[in-house]
Amino acid sequence: MSPKELNYVEDALSHEKFLKTQCQEAIQNLQDPTLKNQVQQMTEKHQQIFDNFYNLV
């Protein structure tokens, strides 16, 4: 993997980590169980994407 490609993967990891954190914070503030469940699914999806990018390195 070239240094430029590695930078792209690192950026993607950073973005996914940020999005997962935002979802986790949203869950703390949500009252509606349906919305909480939906955001929890989004959190899990961002974790899967993060893991996929991490495994590229």
C-alpha positions in Angstrom: 0.0 0.0 0.0 1.4 3.4 -1.0 1.7 6.2 1.5 -1.0 8.1 -0.2 -3.4 5.1 0.0 -2.5 4.7 3.6 -3.5 8.3 4.2 -6.8 7.7 2.6 -7.5 4.7 4.8 -6.4 6.6 7.9 -8.8 9.4 7.0 -11.6 6.9 6.5 -10.9 5.3 9.9 -11.0 8.8 11.5 -14.3 9.6 9.9 -15.9 6.3 10.8 -14.7 6.7 14.4 -16.2 10.2 14.6 -19.5 9.1 13.1 -19.7 6.2 15.5 -19.1 8.5 18.5 -21.7 11.0 17.2 -24.3 8.1 17.0 -23.4 7.0 20.6 -23.9 10.5 21.9 -27.2 10.8 20.1 -28.4 7.5 21.7 -27.8 9.1 25.1 -30.1 12.0 24.3 -32.9 10.2 22.5 -36.1 9.2 24.2 -37.9 7.5 21.4 -37.2 3.8 21.4 -37.6 3.4 17.7 -35.1 6.2 17.0 -32.7 4.8 19.6 -32.9 1.4 17.8 -32.3 3.0 14.4 -29.3 5.0 15.6 -27.9 1.9 17.4 -28.0 0.1 14.0 -26.2 3.0 12.5 -23.6 2.8 15.3 -23.0 -0.9 14.5 -22.8 -0.3 10.8 -20.1 2.4 11.4 -18.2 0.0 13.5 -18.3 -2.7 10.8 -17.1 -0.1 8.2 -14.3 0.9 10.6 -13.3 -2.7 11.1 -13.3 -3.3 7.3 -11.0 -0.3 6.7 -8.8 -1.3 9.7 -8.3 -4.8 8.2 -6.9 -3.2 5.0 -3.9 -1.8 6.8 
